[in-house]
């Protein structure tokens, strides 16, 4: 399912699956959520962003950057309660 819009380190994707229950291939579904929320992240080395959205029946928090016009996935985890509340508030 890897779209040409996305790139990631395959070993990091496997590690993310083991730790958080979602790999980066599955995480691309978050970008299909029309209600997703985007936040600018804090990083000194490169500009990062966070996305909160629904995929696979759960709400996720994804961290990514943009490199050479591609979305580079860094990590994905289940959204925390405050992030879920922000997402649900926007959906209402």
PyMOL commands that place a pseudoatom at each C-alpha (Angstrom):
pseudoatom trace, name=CA, resn=UNK, resi=1, chain=A, elem=C, hetatm=0, pos=[0.000, 0.000, 0.000]
pseudoatom trace, name=CA, resn=UNK, resi=2, chain=A, elem=C, hetatm=0, pos=[3.023, 2.303, 0.113]
pseudoatom trace, name=CA, resn=UNK, resi=3, chain=A, elem=C, hetatm=0, pos=[1.931, 5.361, -1.803]
pseudoatom trace, name=CA, resn=UNK, resi=4, chain=A, elem=C, hetatm=0, pos=[4.554, 7.269, -3.747]
pseudoatom trace, name=CA, resn=UNK, resi=5, chain=A, elem=C, hetatm=0, pos=[3.730, 10.214, -1.445]
pseudoatom trace, name=CA, resn=UNK, resi=6, chain=A, elem=C, hetatm=0, pos=[5.224, 8.370, 1.552]
pseudoatom trace, name=CA, resn=UNK, resi=7, chain=A, elem=C, hetatm=0, pos=[8.610, 7.042, 2.583]
pseudoatom trace, name=CA, resn=UNK, resi=8, chain=A, elem=C, hetatm=0, pos=[9.980, 5.448, 5.734]
pseudoatom trace, name=CA, resn=UNK, resi=9, chain=A, elem=C, hetatm=0, pos=[12.679, 3.245, 7.169]
pseudoatom trace, name=CA, resn=UNK, resi=10, chain=A, elem=C, hetatm=0, pos=[11.381, -0.369, 7.002]
pseudoatom trace, name=CA, resn=UNK, resi=11, chain=A, elem=C, hetatm=0, pos=[13.143, -1.375, 10.231]
pseudoatom trace, name=CA, resn=UNK, resi=12, chain=A, elem=C, hetatm=0, pos=[11.600, 1.617, 12.021]
pseudoatom trace, name=CA, resn=UNK, resi=13, chain=A, elem=C, hetatm=0, pos=[8.206, 0.537, 10.675]
pseudoatom trace, name=CA, resn=UNK, resi=14, chain=A, elem=C, hetatm=0, pos=[8.651, -2.983, 12.107]
pseudoatom trace, name=CA, resn=UNK, resi=15, chain=A, elem=C, hetatm=0, pos=[9.764, -1.521, 15.425]
pseudoatom trace, name=CA, resn=UNK, resi=16, chain=A, elem=C, hetatm=0, pos=[6.720, 0.772, 15.462]
pseudoatom trace, name=CA, resn=UNK, resi=17, chain=A, elem=C, hetatm=0, pos=[4.441, -2.228, 14.823]
pseudoatom trace, name=CA, resn=UNK, resi=18, chain=A, elem=C, hetatm=0, pos=[5.938, -4.128, 17.756]
pseudoatom trace, name=CA, resn=UNK, resi=19, chain=A, elem=C, hetatm=0, pos=[5.789, -1.143, 20.094]
pseudoatom trace, name=CA, resn=UNK, resi=20, chain=A, elem=C, hetatm=0, pos=[2.517, 0.536, 19.067]
pseudoatom trace, name=CA, resn=UNK, resi=21, chain=A, elem=C, hetatm=0, pos=[0.529, -2.019, 17.047]
pseudoatom trace, name=CA, resn=UNK, resi=22, chain=A, elem=C, hetatm=0, pos=[0.651, -0.231, 13.689]
pseudoatom trace, name=CA, resn=UNK, resi=23, chain=A, elem=C, hetatm=0, pos=[3.237, -0.221, 10.932]
pseudoatom trace, name=CA, resn=UNK, resi=24, chain=A, elem=C, hetatm=0, pos=[3.954, 2.697, 8.634]
pseudoatom trace, name=CA, resn=UNK, resi=25, chain=A, elem=C, hetatm=0, pos=[2.204, 1.078, 5.702]
pseudoatom trace, name=CA, resn=UNK, resi=26, chain=A, elem=C, hetatm=0, pos=[-1.051, 0.880, 7.700]
pseudoatom trace, name=CA, resn=UNK, resi=27, chain=A, elem=C, hetatm=0, pos=[-0.459, 4.361, 9.132]
pseudoatom trace, name=CA, resn=UNK, resi=28, chain=A, elem=C, hetatm=0, pos=[-0.892, 5.890, 5.686]
pseudoatom trace, name=CA, resn=UNK, resi=29, chain=A, elem=C, hetatm=0, pos=[-4.636, 5.373, 6.206]
pseudoatom trace, name=CA, resn=UNK, resi=30, chain=A, elem=C, hetatm=0, pos=[-4.594, 8.250, 8.714]
pseudoatom trace, name=CA, resn=UNK, resi=31, chain=A, elem=C, hetatm=0, pos=[-4.092, 10.671, 5.812]
pseudoatom trace, name=CA, resn=UNK, resi=32, chain=A, elem=C, hetatm=0, pos=[-7.361, 9.412, 4.282]
pseudoatom trace, name=CA, resn=UNK, resi=33, chain=A, elem=C, hetatm=0, pos=[-9.362, 10.582, 7.306]
pseudoatom trace, name=CA, resn=UNK, resi=34, chain=A, elem=C, hetatm=0, pos=[-11.103, 13.774, 6.132]
pseudoatom trace, name=CA, resn=UNK, resi=35, chain=A, elem=C, hetatm=0, pos=[-11.378, 14.941, 9.771]
pseudoatom trace, name=CA, resn=UNK, resi=36, chain=A, elem=C, hetatm=0, pos=[-7.670, 14.567, 10.592]
pseudoatom trace, name=CA, resn=UNK, resi=37, chain=A, elem=C, hetatm=0, pos=[-5.980, 17.328, 12.564]
pseudoatom trace, name=CA, resn=UNK, resi=38, chain=A, elem=C, hetatm=0, pos=[-2.523, 18.646, 11.698]
pseudoatom trace, name=CA, resn=UNK, resi=39, chain=A, elem=C, hetatm=0, pos=[-0.152, 20.324, 14.138]
pseudoatom trace, name=CA, resn=UNK, resi=40, chain=A, elem=C, hetatm=0, pos=[3.257, 21.860, 13.668]
pseudoatom trace, name=CA, resn=UNK, resi=41, chain=A, elem=C, hetatm=0, pos=[5.766, 20.019, 15.819]
pseudoatom trace, name=CA, resn=UNK, resi=42, chain=A, elem=C, hetatm=0, pos=[8.789, 21.148, 17.776]
pseudoatom trace, name=CA, resn=UNK, resi=43, chain=A, elem=C, hetatm=0, pos=[12.145, 20.044, 16.449]
pseudoatom trace, name=CA, resn=UNK, resi=44, chain=A, elem=C, hetatm=0, pos=[15.401, 21.897, 16.121]
pseudoatom trace, name=CA, resn=UNK, resi=45, chain=A, elem=C, hetatm=0, pos=[16.893, 19.758, 13.355]
pseudoatom trace, name=CA, resn=UNK, resi=46, chain=A, elem=C, hetatm=0, pos=[14.040, 19.686, 10.840]
pseudoatom trace, name=CA, resn=UNK, resi=47, chain=A, elem=C, hetatm=0, pos=[10.465, 20.862, 10.571]
pseudoatom trace, name=CA, resn=UNK, resi=48, chain=A, elem=C, hetatm=0, pos=[8.154, 18.185, 11.912]
pseudoatom trace, name=CA, resn=UNK, resi=49, chain=A, elem=C, hetatm=0, pos=[4.415, 17.839, 11.983]
pseudoatom trace, name=CA, resn=UNK, resi=50, chain=A, elem=C, hetatm=0, pos=[1.904, 15.780, 13.914]
pseudoatom trace, name=CA, resn=UNK, resi=51, chain=A, elem=C, hetatm=0, pos=[-1.323, 14.370, 12.593]
pseudoatom trace, name=CA, resn=UNK, resi=52, chain=A, elem=C, hetatm=0, pos=[-4.221, 13.034, 14.657]
pseudoatom trace, name=CA, resn=UNK, resi=53, chain=A, elem=C, hetatm=0, pos=[-6.670, 10.895, 12.750]
pseudoatom trace, name=CA, resn=UNK, resi=54, chain=A, elem=C, hetatm=0, pos=[-8.605, 7.690, 12.559]
pseudoatom trace, name=CA, resn=UNK, resi=55, chain=A, elem=C, hetatm=0, pos=[-7.441, 4.434, 10.961]
pseudoatom trace, name=CA, resn=UNK, resi=56, chain=A, elem=C, hetatm=0, pos=[-8.241, 0.794, 11.617]
pseudoatom trace, name=CA, resn=UNK, resi=57, chain=A, elem=C, hetatm=0, pos=[-10.964, 1.795, 14.087]
pseudoatom trace, name=CA, resn=UNK, resi=58, chain=A, elem=C, hetatm=0, pos=[-8.635, 3.741, 16.397]
pseudoatom trace, name=CA, resn=UNK, resi=59, chain=A, elem=C, hetatm=0, pos=[-7.387, 7.313, 16.790]
pseudoatom trace, name=CA, resn=UNK, resi=60, chain=A, elem=C, hetatm=0, pos=[-3.645, 7.684, 16.097]
pseudoatom trace, name=CA, resn=UNK, resi=61, chain=A, elem=C, hetatm=0, pos=[-0.981, 10.350, 16.549]
pseudoatom trace, name=CA, resn=UNK, resi=62, chain=A, elem=C, hetatm=0, pos=[1.585, 10.364, 13.725]
pseudoatom trace, name=CA, resn=UNK, resi=63, chain=A, elem=C, hetatm=0, pos=[4.826, 12.348, 13.605]
pseudoatom trace, name=CA, resn=UNK, resi=64, chain=A, elem=C, hetatm=0, pos=[6.303, 13.070, 10.210]
pseudoatom trace, name=CA, resn=UNK, resi=65, chain=A, elem=C, hetatm=0, pos=[8.412, 15.456, 8.182]
pseudoatom trace, name=CA, resn=UNK, resi=66, chain=A, elem=C, hetatm=0, pos=[8.479, 16.360, 4.507]
pseudoatom trace, name=CA, resn=UNK, resi=67, chain=A, elem=C, hetatm=0, pos=[11.607, 15.534, 2.548]
pseudoatom trace, name=CA, resn=UNK, resi=68, chain=A, elem=C, hetatm=0, pos=[11.933, 16.010, -1.185]
pseudoatom trace, name=CA, resn=UNK, resi=69, chain=A, elem=C, hetatm=0, pos=[8.159, 16.457, -1.494]
pseudoatom trace, name=CA, resn=UNK, resi=70, chain=A, elem=C, hetatm=0, pos=[7.460, 13.147, 0.294]
pseudoatom trace, name=CA, resn=UNK, resi=71, chain=A, elem=C, hetatm=0, pos=[5.894, 12.477, 3.671]
pseudoatom trace, name=CA, resn=UNK, resi=72, chain=A, elem=C, hetatm=0, pos=[8.576, 10.782, 5.788]
pseudoatom trace, name=CA, resn=UNK, resi=73, chain=A, elem=C, hetatm=0, pos=[6.959, 8.858, 8.655]
pseudoatom trace, name=CA, resn=UNK, resi=74, chain=A, elem=C, hetatm=0, pos=[8.870, 9.058, 11.923]
pseudoatom trace, name=CA, resn=UNK, resi=75, chain=A, elem=C, hetatm=0, pos=[6.542, 7.455, 14.481]
pseudoatom trace, name=CA, resn=UNK, resi=76, chain=A, elem=C, hetatm=0, pos=[2.894, 6.562, 15.044]
pseudoatom trace, name=CA, resn=UNK, resi=77, chain=A, elem=C, hetatm=0, pos=[1.227, 5.773, 18.354]
pseudoatom trace, name=CA, resn=UNK, resi=78, chain=A, elem=C, hetatm=0, pos=[-2.265, 5.667, 19.812]
pseudoatom trace, name=CA, resn=UNK, resi=79, chain=A, elem=C, hetatm=0, pos=[-3.507, 9.167, 20.508]
pseudoatom trace, name=CA, resn=UNK, resi=80, chain=A, elem=C, hetatm=0, pos=[-3.517, 10.265, 24.146]
pseudoatom trace, name=CA, resn=UNK, resi=81, chain=A, elem=C, hetatm=0, pos=[-6.812, 11.213, 25.762]
pseudoatom trace, name=CA, resn=UNK, resi=82, chain=A, elem=C, hetatm=0, pos=[-6.232, 14.956, 25.290]
pseudoatom trace, name=CA, resn=UNK, resi=83, chain=A, elem=C, hetatm=0, pos=[-5.476, 14.384, 21.587]
pseudoatom trace, name=CA, resn=UNK, resi=84, chain=A, elem=C, hetatm=0, pos=[-8.585, 12.222, 21.181]
pseudoatom trace, name=CA, resn=UNK, resi=85, chain=A, elem=C, hetatm=0, pos=[-10.670, 14.953, 22.845]
pseudoatom trace, name=CA, resn=UNK, resi=86, chain=A, elem=C, hetatm=0, pos=[-9.249, 17.591, 20.472]
pseudoatom trace, name=CA, resn=UNK, resi=87, chain=A, elem=C, hetatm=0, pos=[-10.005, 15.328, 17.504]
pseudoatom trace, name=CA, resn=UNK, resi=88, chain=A, elem=C, hetatm=0, pos=[-13.541, 14.609, 18.672]
pseudoatom trace, name=CA, resn=UNK, resi=89, chain=A, elem=C, hetatm=0, pos=[-14.181, 18.293, 19.369]
pseudoatom trace, name=CA, resn=UNK, resi=90, chain=A, elem=C, hetatm=0, pos=[-13.226, 19.148, 15.785]
pseudoatom trace, name=CA, resn=UNK, resi=91, chain=A, elem=C, hetatm=0, pos=[-15.461, 16.370, 14.452]
pseudoatom trace, name=CA, resn=UNK, resi=92, chain=A, elem=C, hetatm=0, pos=[-18.584, 17.728, 16.190]
for i in range(1, 92): cmd.bond("trace and resi %d" % i, "trace and resi %d" % (i + 1))
show_as sticks, trace
zoom trace
